[in-house]
Each structure stands twice: as C-alpha cells, then as structure tokens.
C-alpha cells in the first residue's frame, strides 16, 4: 500500500500552491485605423495594418451565390 498523508491539507495551503495557475486576460487594444479590437503587437485582422502602415492586403469575403 502506498504512503498516505497523516491529516487533511487545508484549502488555504492548496490555494497557495495553485496561486500561479491563474489565467491573465489577453492584451487587447483598438486599431487606430478601423477602430476594431486587435491583439497588441499584432497585425489588425480587419484592415491589415500595423503601426499605421499597410502590411498585408485583406481579401474581401465572397458572398455565397
């Protein structure tokens, strides 16, 4: 039989052990051109600009017909 703890661990001790497991919110900002939300230090997925310069061309969505 494997060794077992002699007494129950407190929930406070469990919380201290898991304190570094908390999730942080994403760093989000608004694009200065199109004012859509985007991730910081990333190209805007809506207009394709970064630092007020066109980086990529965004293809328009095709309608299904």
mmCIF file of the N, C-alpha and C atoms, coordinates in Angstrom:
data_MODEL
# 
_entry.id   MODEL 
# 
loop_
_atom_site.group_PDB 
_atom_site.id 
_atom_site.type_symbol 
_atom_site.label_atom_id 
_atom_site.label_alt_id 
_atom_site.label_comp_id 
_atom_site.label_asym_id 
_atom_site.label_entity_id 
_atom_site.label_seq_id 
_atom_site.pdbx_PDB_ins_code 
_atom_site.Cartn_x 
_atom_site.Cartn_y 
_atom_site.Cartn_z 
_atom_site.occupancy 
_atom_site.B_iso_or_equiv 
_atom_site.pdbx_formal_charge 
_atom_site.auth_seq_id 
_atom_site.auth_comp_id 
_atom_site.auth_asym_id 
_atom_site.auth_atom_id 
_atom_site.pdbx_PDB_model_num 
ATOM 1   N N  . UNK A 1 1  ? 0.836   -1.167 0.000   1.00 0.00 ? 1  UNK A N  1 
ATOM 2   C CA . UNK A 1 1  ? 0.000   0.000  0.000   1.00 0.00 ? 1  UNK A CA 1 
ATOM 3   C C  . UNK A 1 1  ? 0.896   1.250  0.000   1.00 0.00 ? 1  UNK A C  1 
ATOM 4   N N  . UNK A 1 2  ? 0.572   2.283  -0.812  1.00 0.00 ? 2  UNK A N  1 
ATOM 5   C CA . UNK A 1 2  ? 1.410   3.482  -0.863  1.00 0.00 ? 2  UNK A CA 1 
ATOM 6   C C  . UNK A 1 2  ? 1.245   4.321  0.394   1.00 0.00 ? 2  UNK A C  1 
ATOM 7   N N  . UNK A 1 3  ? 2.217   5.179  0.671   1.00 0.00 ? 3  UNK A N  1 
ATOM 8   C CA . UNK A 1 3  ? 2.101   6.042  1.851   1.00 0.00 ? 3  UNK A CA 1 
ATOM 9   C C  . UNK A 1 3  ? 0.999   7.078  1.686   1.00 0.00 ? 3  UNK A C  1 
ATOM 10  N N  . UNK A 1 4  ? 0.318   7.360  2.764   1.00 0.00 ? 4  UNK A N  1 
ATOM 11  C CA . UNK A 1 4  ? -0.785  8.315  2.752   1.00 0.00 ? 4  UNK A CA 1 
ATOM 12  C C  . UNK A 1 4  ? -0.492  9.453  3.727   1.00 0.00 ? 4  UNK A C  1 
ATOM 13  N N  . UNK A 1 5  ? -1.063  10.651 3.491   1.00 0.00 ? 5  UNK A N  1 
ATOM 14  C CA . UNK A 1 5  ? -0.841  11.739 4.438   1.00 0.00 ? 5  UNK A CA 1 
ATOM 15  C C  . UNK A 1 5  ? -1.525  11.450 5.770   1.00 0.00 ? 5  UNK A C  1 
ATOM 16  N N  . UNK A 1 6  ? -0.920  11.924 6.847   1.00 0.00 ? 6  UNK A N  1 
ATOM 17  C CA . UNK A 1 6  ? -1.462  11.670 8.185   1.00 0.00 ? 6  UNK A CA 1 
ATOM 18  C C  . UNK A 1 6  ? -2.725  12.463 8.443   1.00 0.00 ? 6  UNK A C  1 
ATOM 19  N N  . UNK A 1 7  ? -2.799  13.720 7.891   1.00 0.00 ? 7  UNK A N  1 
ATOM 20  C CA . UNK A 1 7  ? -4.009  14.519 8.092   1.00 0.00 ? 7  UNK A CA 1 
ATOM 21  C C  . UNK A 1 7  ? -4.326  15.317 6.831   1.00 0.00 ? 7  UNK A C  1 
ATOM 22  N N  . UNK A 1 8  ? -5.534  15.841 6.787   1.00 0.00 ? 8  UNK A N  1 
ATOM 23  C CA . UNK A 1 8  ? -6.031  16.563 5.623   1.00 0.00 ? 8  UNK A CA 1 
ATOM 24  C C  . UNK A 1 8  ? -5.318  17.905 5.462   1.00 0.00 ? 8  UNK A C  1 
ATOM 25  N N  . UNK A 1 9  ? -4.978  18.247 4.219   1.00 0.00 ? 9  UNK A N  1 
ATOM 26  C CA . UNK A 1 9  ? -4.355  19.542 3.939   1.00 0.00 ? 9  UNK A CA 1 
ATOM 27  C C  . UNK A 1 9  ? -5.427  20.627 3.903   1.00 0.00 ? 9  UNK A C  1 
ATOM 28  N N  . UNK A 1 10 ? -5.097  21.782 4.425   1.00 0.00 ? 10 UNK A N  1 
ATOM 29  C CA . UNK A 1 10 ? -6.048  22.895 4.446   1.00 0.00 ? 10 UNK A CA 1 
ATOM 30  C C  . UNK A 1 10 ? -6.245  23.456 3.037   1.00 0.00 ? 10 UNK A C  1 
ATOM 31  N N  . UNK A 1 11 ? -7.426  24.033 2.789   1.00 0.00 ? 11 UNK A N  1 
ATOM 32  C CA . UNK A 1 11 ? -7.712  24.619 1.485   1.00 0.00 ? 11 UNK A CA 1 
ATOM 33  C C  . UNK A 1 11 ? -6.865  25.857 1.233   1.00 0.00 ? 11 UNK A C  1 
ATOM 34  N N  . UNK A 1 12 ? -6.459  26.552 2.289   1.00 0.00 ? 12 UNK A N  1 
ATOM 35  C CA . UNK A 1 12 ? -5.587  27.716 2.132   1.00 0.00 ? 12 UNK A CA 1 
ATOM 36  C C  . UNK A 1 12 ? -4.225  27.283 1.580   1.00 0.00 ? 12 UNK A C  1 
ATOM 37  N N  . UNK A 1 13 ? -3.715  26.168 2.054   1.00 0.00 ? 13 UNK A N  1 
ATOM 38  C CA . UNK A 1 13 ? -2.437  25.665 1.555   1.00 0.00 ? 13 UNK A CA 1 
ATOM 39  C C  . UNK A 1 13 ? -2.564  25.253 0.091   1.00 0.00 ? 13 UNK A C  1 
ATOM 40  N N  . UNK A 1 14 ? -3.688  24.666 -0.250  1.00 0.00 ? 14 UNK A N  1 
ATOM 41  C CA . UNK A 1 14 ? -3.947  24.277 -1.632  1.00 0.00 ? 14 UNK A CA 1 
ATOM 42  C C  . UNK A 1 14 ? -4.006  25.519 -2.525  1.00 0.00 ? 14 UNK A C  1 
ATOM 43  N N  . UNK A 1 15 ? -4.632  26.591 -2.037  1.00 0.00 ? 15 UNK A N  1 
ATOM 44  C CA . UNK A 1 15 ? -4.713  27.828 -2.801  1.00 0.00 ? 15 UNK A CA 1 
ATOM 45  C C  . UNK A 1 15 ? -3.361  28.480 -2.991  1.00 0.00 ? 15 UNK A C  1 
ATOM 46  N N  . UNK A 1 16 ? -2.510  28.400 -1.973  1.00 0.00 ? 16 UNK A N  1 
ATOM 47  C CA . UNK A 1 16 ? -1.155  28.958 -2.102  1.00 0.00 ? 16 UNK A CA 1 
ATOM 48  C C  . UNK A 1 16 ? -0.357  28.193 -3.148  1.00 0.00 ? 16 UNK A C  1 
ATOM 49  N N  . UNK A 1 17 ? -0.548  26.895 -3.194  1.00 0.00 ? 17 UNK A N  1 
ATOM 50  C CA . UNK A 1 17 ? 0.181   26.073 -4.150  1.00 0.00 ? 17 UNK A CA 1 
ATOM 51  C C  . UNK A 1 17 ? -0.274  26.365 -5.579  1.00 0.00 ? 17 UNK A C  1 
ATOM 52  N N  . UNK A 1 18 ? -1.546  26.658 -5.745  1.00 0.00 ? 18 UNK A N  1 
ATOM 53  C CA . UNK A 1 18 ? -2.097  26.878 -7.090  1.00 0.00 ? 18 UNK A CA 1 
ATOM 54  C C  . UNK A 1 18 ? -2.190  28.360 -7.457  1.00 0.00 ? 18 UNK A C  1 
ATOM 55  N N  . UNK A 1 19 ? -1.536  29.232 -6.726  1.00 0.00 ? 19 UNK A N  1 
ATOM 56  C CA . UNK A 1 19 ? -1.674  30.664 -6.965  1.00 0.00 ? 19 UNK A CA 1 
ATOM 57  C C  . UNK A 1 19 ? -1.106  31.092 -8.314  1.00 0.00 ? 19 UNK A C  1 
ATOM 58  N N  . UNK A 1 20 ? -0.144  30.367 -8.843  1.00 0.00 ? 20 UNK A N  1 
ATOM 59  C CA . UNK A 1 20 ? 0.450   30.737 -10.120 1.00 0.00 ? 20 UNK A CA 1 
ATOM 60  C C  . UNK A 1 20 ? -0.324  30.187 -11.315 1.00 0.00 ? 20 UNK A C  1 
ATOM 61  N N  . UNK A 1 21 ? -1.427  29.485 -11.098 1.00 0.00 ? 21 UNK A N  1 
ATOM 62  C CA . UNK A 1 21 ? -2.203  28.893 -12.182 1.00 0.00 ? 21 UNK A CA 1 
ATOM 63  C C  . UNK A 1 21 ? -3.309  29.815 -12.698 1.00 0.00 ? 21 UNK A C  1 
ATOM 64  N N  . UNK A 1 22 ? -3.412  31.022 -12.158 1.00 0.00 ? 22 UNK A N  1 
ATOM 65  C CA . UNK A 1 22 ? -4.484  31.930 -12.560 1.00 0.00 ? 22 UNK A CA 1 
ATOM 66  C C  . UNK A 1 22 ? -4.286  32.379 -14.001 1.00 0.00 ? 22 UNK A C  1 
ATOM 67  N N  . UNK A 1 23 ? -5.381  32.537 -14.734 1.00 0.00 ? 23 UNK A N  1 
ATOM 68  C CA . UNK A 1 23 ? -5.334  32.994 -16.114 1.00 0.00 ? 23 UNK A CA 1 
ATOM 69  C C  . UNK A 1 23 ? -5.318  34.517 -16.156 1.00 0.00 ? 23 UNK A C  1 
ATOM 70  N N  . UNK A 1 24 ? -4.514  35.064 -17.040 1.00 0.00 ? 24 UNK A N  1 
ATOM 71  C CA . UNK A 1 24 ? -4.436  36.516 -17.216 1.00 0.00 ? 24 UNK A CA 1 
ATOM 72  C C  . UNK A 1 24 ? -5.272  36.907 -18.436 1.00 0.00 ? 24 UNK A C  1 
ATOM 73  N N  . UNK A 1 25 ? -5.920  38.071 -18.424 1.00 0.00 ? 25 UNK A N  1 
ATOM 74  C CA . UNK A 1 25 ? -6.690  38.498 -19.598 1.00 0.00 ? 25 UNK A CA 1 
ATOM 75  C C  . UNK A 1 25 ? -5.762  38.834 -20.763 1.00 0.00 ? 25 UNK A C  1 
ATOM 76  N N  . UNK A 1 26 ? -6.277  38.680 -21.986 1.00 0.00 ? 26 UNK A N  1 
ATOM 77  C CA . UNK A 1 26 ? -5.491  38.982 -23.165 1.00 0.00 ? 26 UNK A CA 1 
ATOM 78  C C  . UNK A 1 26 ? -5.240  40.479 -23.280 1.00 0.00 ? 26 UNK A C  1 
ATOM 79  N N  . UNK A 1 27 ? -4.076  40.840 -23.792 1.00 0.00 ? 27 UNK A N  1 
ATOM 80  C CA . UNK A 1 27 ? -3.744  42.243 -24.020 1.00 0.00 ? 27 UNK A CA 1 
ATOM 81  C C  . UNK A 1 27 ? -4.373  42.671 -25.337 1.00 0.00 ? 27 UNK A C  1 
ATOM 82  N N  . UNK A 1 28 ? -5.432  43.467 -25.256 1.00 0.00 ? 28 UNK A N  1 
ATOM 83  C CA . UNK A 1 28 ? -6.205  43.869 -26.426 1.00 0.00 ? 28 UNK A CA 1 
ATOM 84  C C  . UNK A 1 28 ? -6.214  45.385 -26.506 1.00 0.00 ? 28 UNK A C  1 
ATOM 85  N N  . UNK A 1 29 ? -6.075  45.902 -27.731 1.00 0.00 ? 29 UNK A N  1 
ATOM 86  C CA . UNK A 1 29 ? -6.163  47.340 -27.956 1.00 0.00 ? 29 UNK A CA 1 
ATOM 87  C C  . UNK A 1 29 ? -7.000  47.584 -29.201 1.00 0.00 ? 29 UNK A C  1 
ATOM 88  N N  . UNK A 1 30 ? -7.319  48.837 -29.488 1.00 0.00 ? 30 UNK A N  1 
ATOM 89  C CA . UNK A 1 30 ? -8.103  49.168 -30.673 1.00 0.00 ? 30 UNK A CA 1 
ATOM 90  C C  . UNK A 1 30 ? -7.164  49.603 -31.786 1.00 0.00 ? 30 UNK A C  1 
ATOM 91  N N  . UNK A 1 31 ? -7.507  49.251 -32.999 1.00 0.00 ? 31 UNK A N  1 
ATOM 92  C CA . UNK A 1 31 ? -6.730  49.633 -34.177 1.00 0.00 ? 31 UNK A CA 1 
ATOM 93  C C  . UNK A 1 31 ? -6.935  51.125 -34.426 1.00 0.00 ? 31 UNK A C  1 
ATOM 94  N N  . UNK A 1 32 ? -5.874  51.892 -34.661 1.00 0.00 ? 32 UNK A N  1 
ATOM 95  C CA . UNK A 1 32 ? -6.050  53.332 -34.892 1.00 0.00 ? 32 UNK A CA 1 
ATOM 96  C C  . UNK A 1 32 ? -6.733  53.653 -36.215 1.00 0.00 ? 32 UNK A C  1 
ATOM 97  N N  . UNK A 1 33 ? -6.731  52.719 -37.167 1.00 0.00 ? 33 UNK A N  1 
ATOM 98  C CA . UNK A 1 33 ? -7.369  52.968 -38.459 1.00 0.00 ? 33 UNK A CA 1 
ATOM 99  C C  . UNK A 1 33 ? -8.848  52.606 -38.474 1.00 0.00 ? 33 UNK A C  1 
ATOM 100 N N  . UNK A 1 34 ? -9.132  51.332 -38.176 1.00 0.00 ? 34 UNK A N  1 
ATOM 101 C CA . UNK A 1 34 ? -10.512 50.855 -38.320 1.00 0.00 ? 34 UNK A CA 1 
ATOM 102 C C  . UNK A 1 34 ? -11.250 50.775 -36.992 1.00 0.00 ? 34 UNK A C  1 
ATOM 103 N N  . UNK A 1 35 ? -10.568 51.020 -35.878 1.00 0.00 ? 35 UNK A N  1 
ATOM 104 C CA . UNK A 1 35 ? -11.148 51.036 -34.536 1.00 0.00 ? 35 UNK A CA 1 
ATOM 105 C C  . UNK A 1 35 ? -11.775 49.702 -34.139 1.00 0.00 ? 35 UNK A C  1 
ATOM 106 N N  . UNK A 1 36 ? -11.221 48.606 -34.664 1.00 0.00 ? 36 UNK A N  1 
ATOM 107 C CA . UNK A 1 36 ? -11.623 47.265 -34.238 1.00 0.00 ? 36 UNK A CA 1 
ATOM 108 C C  . UNK A 1 36 ? -10.616 46.779 -33.198 1.00 0.00 ? 36 UNK A C  1 
ATOM 109 N N  . UNK A 1 37 ? -11.044 45.857 -32.348 1.00 0.00 ? 37 UNK A N  1 
ATOM 110 C CA . UNK A 1 37 ? -10.116 45.336 -31.346 1.00 0.00 ? 37 UNK A CA 1 
ATOM 111 C C  . UNK A 1 37 ? -9.139  44.370 -32.004 1.00 0.00 ? 37 UNK A C  1 
ATOM 112 N N  . UNK A 1 38 ? -7.885  44.397 -31.525 1.00 0.00 ? 38 UNK A N  1 
ATOM 113 C CA . UNK A 1 38 ? -6.844  43.512 -32.030 1.00 0.00 ? 38 UNK A CA 1 
ATOM 114 C C  . UNK A 1 38 ? -5.886  43.215 -30.899 1.00 0.00 ? 38 UNK A C  1 
ATOM 115 N N  . UNK A 1 39 ? -5.085  42.165 -31.046 1.00 0.00 ? 39 UNK A N  1 
ATOM 116 C CA . UNK A 1 39 ? -4.071  41.844 -30.057 1.00 0.00 ? 39 UNK A CA 1 
ATOM 117 C C  . UNK A 1 39 ? -2.928  42.846 -30.158 1.00 0.00 ? 39 UNK A C  1 
ATOM 118 N N  . UNK A 1 40 ? -2.313  43.168 -29.028 1.00 0.00 ? 40 UNK A N  1 
ATOM 119 C CA . UNK A 1 40 ? -1.191  44.106 -29.014 1.00 0.00 ? 40 UNK A CA 1 
ATOM 120 C C  . UNK A 1 40 ? -0.015  43.513 -29.784 1.00 0.00 ? 40 UNK A C  1 
ATOM 121 N N  . UNK A 1 41 ? 0.694   44.337 -30.525 1.00 0.00 ? 41 UNK A N  1 
ATOM 122 C CA . UNK A 1 41 ? 1.876   43.970 -31.297 1.00 0.00 ? 41 UNK A CA 1 
ATOM 123 C C  . UNK A 1 41 ? 1.549   42.920 -32.358 1.00 0.00 ? 41 UNK A C  1 
ATOM 124 N N  . UNK A 1 42 ? 0.344   42.968 -32.922 1.00 0.00 ? 42 UNK A N  1 
ATOM 125 C CA . UNK A 1 42 ? -0.065  42.074 -33.995 1.00 0.00 ? 42 UNK A CA 1 
ATOM 126 C C  . UNK A 1 42 ? -0.687  42.902 -35.111 1.00 0.00 ? 42 UNK A C  1 
ATOM 127 N N  . UNK A 1 43 ? -0.718  42.332 -36.309 1.00 0.00 ? 43 UNK A N  1 
ATOM 128 C CA . UNK A 1 43 ? -1.373  42.973 -37.443 1.00 0.00 ? 43 UNK A CA 1 
ATOM 129 C C  . UNK A 1 43 ? -2.876  42.931 -37.220 1.00 0.00 ? 43 UNK A C  1 
ATOM 130 N N  . UNK A 1 44 ? -3.547  44.005 -37.580 1.00 0.00 ? 44 UNK A N  1 
ATOM 131 C CA . UNK A 1 44 ? -5.006  44.065 -37.436 1.00 0.00 ? 44 UNK A CA 1 
ATOM 132 C C  . UNK A 1 44 ? -5.645  43.081 -38.411 1.00 0.00 ? 44 UNK A C  1 
ATOM 133 N N  . UNK A 1 45 ? -6.476  42.149 -37.945 1.00 0.00 ? 45 UNK A N  1 
ATOM 134 C CA . UNK A 1 45 ? -7.095  41.188 -38.855 1.00 0.00 ? 45 UNK A CA 1 
ATOM 135 C C  . UNK A 1 45 ? -8.190  41.803 -39.722 1.00 0.00 ? 45 UNK A C  1 
ATOM 136 N N  . UNK A 1 46 ? -8.653  42.987 -39.361 1.00 0.00 ? 46 UNK A N  1 
ATOM 137 C CA . UNK A 1 46 ? -9.730  43.612 -40.121 1.00 0.00 ? 46 UNK A CA 1 
ATOM 138 C C  . UNK A 1 46 ? -9.196  44.423 -41.307 1.00 0.00 ? 46 UNK A C  1 
ATOM 139 N N  . UNK A 1 47 ? -8.178  45.274 -41.081 1.00 0.00 ? 47 UNK A N  1 
ATOM 140 C CA . UNK A 1 47 ? -7.686  46.139 -42.157 1.00 0.00 ? 47 UNK A CA 1 
ATOM 141 C C  . UNK A 1 47 ? -6.275  45.786 -42.620 1.00 0.00 ? 47 UNK A C  1 
ATOM 142 N N  . UNK A 1 48 ? -5.541  44.950 -41.885 1.00 0.00 ? 48 UNK A N  1 
ATOM 143 C CA . UNK A 1 48 ? -4.215  44.515 -42.311 1.00 0.00 ? 48 UNK A CA 1 
ATOM 144 C C  . UNK A 1 48 ? -3.123  45.530 -42.080 1.00 0.00 ? 48 UNK A C  1 
ATOM 145 N N  . UNK A 1 49 ? -3.294  46.434 -41.132 1.00 0.00 ? 49 UNK A N  1 
ATOM 146 C CA . UNK A 1 49 ? -2.276  47.455 -40.880 1.00 0.00 ? 49 UNK A CA 1 
ATOM 147 C C  . UNK A 1 49 ? -1.560  47.167 -39.568 1.00 0.00 ? 49 UNK A C  1 
ATOM 148 N N  . UNK A 1 50 ? -0.329  47.680 -39.486 1.00 0.00 ? 50 UNK A N  1 
ATOM 149 C CA . UNK A 1 50 ? 0.461   47.597 -38.256 1.00 0.00 ? 50 UNK A CA 1 
ATOM 150 C C  . UNK A 1 50 ? 1.251   48.889 -38.149 1.00 0.00 ? 50 UNK A C  1 
ATOM 151 N N  . UNK A 1 51 ? 1.119   49.580 -37.037 1.00 0.00 ? 51 UNK A N  1 
ATOM 152 C CA . UNK A 1 51 ? 1.817   50.846 -36.800 1.00 0.00 ? 51 UNK A CA 1 
ATOM 153 C C  . UNK A 1 51 ? 1.457   51.874 -37.878 1.00 0.00 ? 51 UNK A C  1 
ATOM 154 N N  . UNK A 1 52 ? 0.177   51.915 -38.240 1.00 0.00 ? 52 UNK A N  1 
ATOM 155 C CA . UNK A 1 52 ? -0.389  52.827 -39.248 1.00 0.00 ? 52 UNK A CA 1 
ATOM 156 C C  . UNK A 1 52 ? 0.220   52.645 -40.627 1.00 0.00 ? 52 UNK A C  1 
ATOM 157 N N  . UNK A 1 53 ? 0.703   51.464 -40.962 1.00 0.00 ? 53 UNK A N  1 
ATOM 158 C CA . UNK A 1 53 ? 1.220   51.153 -42.291 1.00 0.00 ? 53 UNK A CA 1 
ATOM 159 C C  . UNK A 1 53 ? 0.523   49.896 -42.798 1.00 0.00 ? 53 UNK A C  1 
ATOM 160 N N  . UNK A 1 54 ? 0.219   49.873 -44.107 1.00 0.00 ? 54 UNK A N  1 
ATOM 161 C CA . UNK A 1 54 ? -0.378  48.673 -44.700 1.00 0.00 ? 54 UNK A CA 1 
ATOM 162 C C  . UNK A 1 54 ? 0.678   47.588 -44.792 1.00 0.00 ? 54 UNK A C  1 
ATOM 163 N N  . UNK A 1 55 ? 0.396   46.446 -44.194 1.00 0.00 ? 55 UNK A N  1 
ATOM 164 C CA . UNK A 1 55 ? 1.344   45.342 -44.168 1.00 0.00 ? 55 UNK A CA 1 
ATOM 165 C C  . UNK A 1 55 ? 0.869   44.224 -45.086 1.00 0.00 ? 55 UNK A C  1 
ATOM 166 N N  . UNK A 1 56 ? -0.398  43.864 -44.990 1.00 0.00 ? 56 UNK A N  1 
ATOM 167 C CA . UNK A 1 56 ? -0.964  42.807 -45.827 1.00 0.00 ? 56 UNK A CA 1 
ATOM 168 C C  . UNK A 1 56 ? -2.268  43.302 -46.423 1.00 0.00 ? 56 UNK A C  1 
ATOM 169 N N  . UNK A 1 57 ? -2.633  42.705 -47.542 1.00 0.00 ? 57 UNK A N  1 
ATOM 170 C CA . UNK A 1 57 ? -3.923  43.013 -48.155 1.00 0.00 ? 57 UNK A CA 1 
ATOM 171 C C  . UNK A 1 57 ? -4.938  41.996 -47.667 1.00 0.00 ? 57 UNK A C  1 
ATOM 172 N N  . UNK A 1 58 ? -6.076  42.482 -47.232 1.00 0.00 ? 58 UNK A N  1 
ATOM 173 C CA . UNK A 1 58 ? -7.149  41.620 -46.749 1.00 0.00 ? 58 UNK A CA 1 
ATOM 174 C C  . UNK A 1 58 ? -8.116  41.397 -47.897 1.00 0.00 ? 58 UNK A C  1 
ATOM 175 N N  . UNK A 1 59 ? -8.359  40.117 -48.207 1.00 0.00 ? 59 UNK A N  1 
ATOM 176 C CA . UNK A 1 59 ? -9.325  39.802 -49.256 1.00 0.00 ? 59 UNK A CA 1 
ATOM 177 C C  . UNK A 1 59 ? -10.730 39.979 -48.708 1.00 0.00 ? 59 UNK A C  1 
ATOM 178 N N  . UNK A 1 60 ? -11.605 40.537 -49.531 1.00 0.00 ? 60 UNK A N  1 
ATOM 179 C CA . UNK A 1 60 ? -12.985 40.726 -49.104 1.00 0.00 ? 60 UNK A CA 1 
ATOM 180 C C  . UNK A 1 60 ? -13.685 39.367 -49.083 1.00 0.00 ? 60 UNK A C  1 
ATOM 181 N N  . UNK A 1 61 ? -14.621 39.219 -48.179 1.00 0.00 ? 61 UNK A N  1 
ATOM 182 C CA . UNK A 1 61 ? -15.349 37.958 -48.060 1.00 0.00 ? 61 UNK A CA 1 
ATOM 183 C C  . UNK A 1 61 ? -16.267 37.800 -49.253 1.00 0.00 ? 61 UNK A C  1 
ATOM 184 N N  . UNK A 1 62 ? -16.243 36.603 -49.856 1.00 0.00 ? 62 UNK A N  1 
ATOM 185 C CA . UNK A 1 62 ? -17.081 36.331 -51.029 1.00 0.00 ? 62 UNK A CA 1 
ATOM 186 C C  . UNK A 1 62 ? -18.474 35.913 -50.574 1.00 0.00 ? 62 UNK A C  1 
ATOM 187 N N  . UNK A 1 63 ? -19.478 36.421 -51.259 1.00 0.00 ? 63 UNK A N  1 
ATOM 188 C CA . UNK A 1 63 ? -20.856 36.023 -50.934 1.00 0.00 ? 63 UNK A CA 1 
ATOM 189 C C  . UNK A 1 63 ? -21.165 34.696 -51.619 1.00 0.00 ? 63 UNK A C  1 
ATOM 190 N N  . UNK A 1 64 ? -21.935 33.866 -50.935 1.00 0.00 ? 64 UNK A N  1 
ATOM 191 C CA . UNK A 1 64 ? -22.294 32.559 -51.468 1.00 0.00 ? 64 UNK A CA 1 
ATOM 192 C C  . UNK A 1 64 ? -23.482 32.707 -52.412 1.00 0.00 ? 64 UNK A C  1 
ATOM 193 N N  . UNK A 1 65 ? -23.250 32.493 -53.701 1.00 0.00 ? 65 UNK A N  1 
ATOM 194 C CA . UNK A 1 65 ? -24.320 32.545 -54.703 1.00 0.00 ? 65 UNK A CA 1 
ATOM 195 C C  . UNK A 1 65 ? -24.079 31.533 -55.766 1.00 0.00 ? 65 UNK A C  1 
# 
